[in-house]
Amino acid sequence: MSRLIDTHFHLDHYRNHEMLFQTINKLEQYTLCMTNSPGIFLSCKNMYPETKYVKFALGAHPCEIHNSSIIKEFKYCIGQSNYIGEVGLDFSKKYEKNKQLQINVFSEIVKMGTKHNKLISVHSRKSEEMLIDILRQYRPAKCIIHWFDGSKKHLQELINLGCYFSLNSNMMSENKIHSYLINIPKDKILIESDGPYTKVQGKRYKPVMLKEVYHIVGNILEIENLDTVISNNFKKILIS
């Protein structure tokens, strides 16, 4: 069995993050830990040594973007990680007031990420048209769409751009979209937990549940040996 990979996890959002850090390393699960801002990224890097299994991504979550100074902070930190996330656009009612600022920041981040060939984990909510326009402009080679919940049309446009898609257990129960997740090419699928924001069998996600996430996704999409498929896909995106 291939070692399990979690491409989107929020270690710092757990109260017992120190214990979970040890658990992930003990389980030997490759885990990309997202952060919501450059400041949080630096705090995580200072608190925890990077290991073979735990990597921290440099983030600027759209819900945490309040002014353009975050671009300067991002530039300062970008050389300290091969991974960018969580970044993206969120035009839901609560955050639409800073829509243009989000666009400006995300555009700069994708531009930087593409230039330095970073892996980018992307958040999108009610913003697919603009997000696709930005990705089409810069064409990042290592783009993962996290928890996609857009339309079938947008899904196909993102597939055409060569994006990967990280799927979690909750997505499998969202009937409005999981019926066409089967359209994602098998070689573009990755697994995420998005812990602590998902549940497995009614319980808040913990790293010991990652195997069950693989089982749930594999069953719904009817993919045998999903661990091997994900391992091959992750290796491919890393070297692209």
C-alpha positions as CSV (number, residue, x, y, z in Angstrom):
1,M,0.0,0.0,0.0
2,S,1.3,3.5,-0.9
3,R,1.8,6.0,1.8
4,L,-1.3,8.2,2.1
5,I,-1.2,11.8,1.0
6,D,-3.3,14.7,2.3
7,T,-2.9,17.8,0.1
8,H,-5.0,20.2,2.2
9,F,-5.0,20.2,6.0
10,H,-5.1,23.0,8.6
11,L,-2.8,21.9,11.5
12,D,-2.9,25.3,13.2
13,H,-6.7,25.2,13.4
14,Y,-6.6,22.4,16.0
15,R,-6.1,23.1,19.7
16,N,-4.0,19.9,20.0
17,H,-1.9,20.7,17.0
18,E,1.3,19.6,18.7
19,M,-0.1,16.1,19.3
20,L,-1.4,15.9,15.7
21,F,1.9,17.0,14.3
22,Q,3.5,14.0,16.1
23,T,0.6,11.7,14.9
24,I,1.1,12.6,11.2
25,N,4.8,11.9,11.4
26,K,4.2,8.6,13.2
27,L,1.6,7.5,10.6
28,E,4.0,8.6,7.9
29,Q,1.2,10.5,6.0
30,Y,2.5,13.1,3.6
31,T,0.5,16.2,4.6
32,L,0.5,19.7,3.2
33,C,-0.5,22.1,6.0
34,M,-2.3,25.2,4.7
35,T,-1.9,28.6,6.3
36,N,-4.2,31.6,6.0
37,S,-1.5,34.4,6.0
38,P,2.3,34.9,5.7
39,G,2.4,35.7,9.4
40,I,0.7,32.4,10.4
41,F,3.0,30.6,7.9
42,L,6.1,32.0,9.7
43,S,4.7,31.2,13.1
44,C,4.1,27.5,12.0
45,K,7.6,27.3,10.5
46,N,9.1,28.6,13.7
47,M,7.1,26.3,15.9
48,Y,7.6,23.1,14.0
49,P,10.6,21.7,12.1
50,E,9.8,20.6,8.6
51,T,9.8,16.9,8.3
52,K,9.5,14.3,5.5
53,Y,5.8,14.1,6.1
54,V,4.7,17.6,7.2
55,K,5.1,20.6,4.9
56,F,3.8,24.1,5.5
57,A,2.3,26.1,2.6
58,L,2.4,29.9,2.4
59,G,-1.1,31.2,2.4
60,A,-3.3,34.3,1.9
61,H,-6.8,33.1,2.4
62,P,-9.3,35.4,0.6
63,C,-11.3,35.8,3.8
64,E,-8.2,37.1,5.6
65,I,-7.2,39.7,3.0
66,H,-7.7,43.2,4.3
67,N,-5.2,45.4,2.5
68,S,-2.6,45.1,-0.3
69,S,0.4,44.9,2.1
70,I,-0.1,41.2,2.2
71,I,1.5,41.0,-1.3
72,K,4.7,42.4,0.1
73,E,4.6,39.9,3.0
74,F,4.0,37.1,0.5
75,K,7.0,38.1,-1.6
76,Y,9.2,38.1,1.5
77,C,8.2,34.6,2.4
78,I,7.8,32.9,-1.0
79,G,11.3,31.5,-1.1
80,Q,10.7,29.5,2.2
81,S,8.3,26.9,0.8
82,N,7.6,24.9,-2.3
83,Y,3.9,25.1,-1.6
84,I,1.3,27.9,-1.7
85,G,-2.1,27.7,0.0
86,E,-4.6,28.4,1.0
87,V,-5.2,31.2,-1.6
88,G,-8.0,32.1,-3.9
89,L,-11.2,34.1,-4.3
90,D,-14.4,34.2,-2.2
91,F,-17.2,36.3,-3.5
92,S,-19.8,35.1,-1.1
93,K,-21.9,37.8,0.5
94,K,-19.8,38.2,3.6
95,Y,-16.6,38.9,1.6
96,E,-17.8,40.5,-1.6
97,K,-17.0,44.0,-0.3
98,N,-13.3,43.4,-0.9
99,K,-13.7,41.7,-4.2
100,Q,-11.3,43.8,-6.2
101,L,-8.7,43.6,-3.5
102,Q,-9.0,39.8,-3.5
103,I,-8.6,39.8,-7.3
104,N,-5.5,42.0,-7.2
105,V,-3.8,39.9,-4.5
106,F,-4.7,36.5,-6.0
107,S,-3.5,37.6,-9.4
108,E,-0.1,38.6,-7.9
109,I,0.1,35.4,-6.0
110,V,-0.6,33.2,-9.1
111,K,1.9,35.3,-11.1
112,M,4.6,34.7,-8.4
113,G,3.7,31.1,-7.9
114,T,3.9,30.4,-11.7
115,K,7.2,32.2,-12.0
116,H,8.7,30.1,-9.2
117,N,6.9,26.9,-10.2
118,K,5.2,26.5,-6.8
119,L,2.4,24.0,-6.1
120,I,-0.8,26.2,-5.4
121,S,-3.8,25.0,-3.5
122,V,-6.8,27.2,-4.6
123,H,-10.0,28.2,-2.8
124,S,-12.9,29.3,-4.9
125,R,-16.5,30.3,-3.8
126,K,-18.9,32.0,-6.1
127,S,-15.9,33.3,-8.0
128,E,-15.2,30.6,-10.7
129,E,-15.4,32.9,-13.7
130,M,-12.8,35.4,-12.4
131,L,-10.6,32.6,-11.0
132,I,-10.6,30.8,-14.3
133,D,-9.7,34.0,-16.1
134,I,-6.7,34.5,-13.8
135,L,-5.5,30.9,-14.1
136,R,-5.9,31.1,-17.9
137,Q,-3.7,34.3,-17.9
138,Y,-0.8,32.8,-16.0
139,R,-1.1,29.1,-16.6
140,P,0.4,27.7,-13.4
141,A,1.7,24.1,-13.9
142,K,0.9,22.9,-10.4
143,C,-2.6,24.1,-9.5
144,I,-4.9,22.2,-7.2
145,I,-8.5,23.2,-6.9
146,H,-9.5,22.6,-3.3
147,W,-13.1,21.5,-2.5
148,F,-14.5,22.4,-5.9
149,D,-18.3,23.3,-5.7
150,G,-18.8,25.1,-9.0
151,S,-20.8,24.1,-12.1
152,K,-20.1,21.3,-14.6
153,K,-19.1,24.0,-17.1
154,H,-16.5,25.5,-14.7
155,L,-15.2,22.0,-13.9
156,Q,-14.6,21.3,-17.6
157,E,-12.8,24.7,-18.0
158,L,-10.5,23.9,-15.1
159,I,-9.8,20.4,-16.4
160,N,-8.9,22.0,-19.8
161,L,-6.4,24.3,-17.9
162,G,-4.7,21.2,-16.6
163,C,-5.8,21.7,-12.9
164,Y,-5.8,18.9,-10.3
165,F,-8.7,18.5,-7.9
166,S,-8.4,17.6,-4.2
167,L,-11.4,15.7,-3.0
168,N,-12.6,15.1,0.6
169,S,-15.2,13.0,2.3
170,N,-17.8,15.7,2.6
171,M,-17.8,16.3,-1.1
172,M,-19.0,12.8,-1.6
173,S,-22.3,13.6,0.1
174,E,-23.0,16.8,-1.7
175,N,-25.4,15.5,-4.3
176,K,-25.5,18.7,-6.4
177,I,-21.9,18.2,-7.5
178,H,-20.6,14.6,-6.8
179,S,-22.6,13.3,-9.7
180,Y,-20.2,14.9,-12.1
181,L,-17.0,14.6,-10.1
182,I,-16.7,11.3,-12.1
183,N,-15.8,13.6,-15.1
184,I,-12.5,14.5,-13.5
185,P,-9.7,12.5,-15.2
186,K,-8.4,9.9,-12.9
187,D,-4.8,11.3,-13.3
188,K,-6.0,14.7,-12.0
189,I,-7.5,13.5,-8.7
190,L,-5.8,14.1,-5.3
191,I,-7.1,13.6,-1.7
192,E,-7.5,16.3,0.9
193,S,-9.0,16.1,4.4
194,D,-9.5,19.9,4.9
195,G,-9.4,19.1,8.6
196,P,-10.8,20.3,10.9
197,Y,-13.6,21.5,8.5
198,T,-14.9,18.0,7.4
199,K,-16.4,15.0,9.1
200,V,-15.9,11.3,8.7
201,Q,-18.7,9.1,9.8
202,G,-20.2,12.0,11.7
203,K,-17.0,12.8,13.6
204,R,-14.6,15.8,13.1
205,Y,-11.6,14.8,11.0
206,K,-8.4,13.7,12.6
207,P,-5.3,12.4,10.8
208,V,-6.0,8.8,11.9
209,M,-9.1,9.0,9.7
210,L,-7.3,9.6,6.4
211,K,-7.5,6.0,5.4
212,E,-11.3,6.2,5.7
213,V,-11.4,9.3,3.5
214,Y,-9.6,7.3,0.8
215,H,-12.1,4.5,1.2
216,I,-15.1,6.8,0.9
217,V,-13.8,8.7,-2.2
218,G,-12.6,5.5,-3.8
219,N,-16.0,3.8,-3.4
220,I,-18.0,6.7,-4.7
221,L,-15.8,7.2,-7.8
222,E,-15.3,3.5,-8.2
223,I,-11.5,3.7,-8.3
224,E,-9.6,0.7,-7.1
225,N,-6.2,1.1,-5.5
226,L,-6.9,4.8,-4.9
227,D,-3.8,5.1,-2.7
228,T,-1.6,4.2,-5.7
229,V,-3.5,6.5,-8.1
230,I,-3.1,9.4,-5.7
231,S,0.6,8.6,-5.1
232,N,1.3,8.6,-8.8
233,N,-0.7,11.8,-9.4
234,F,1.1,13.6,-6.5
235,K,4.5,12.6,-7.8
236,K,3.5,13.9,-11.3
237,I,2.4,17.3,-10.0
238,L,5.6,17.7,-8.0
239,I,7.9,17.2,-11.0
240,S,5.8,19.2,-13.5
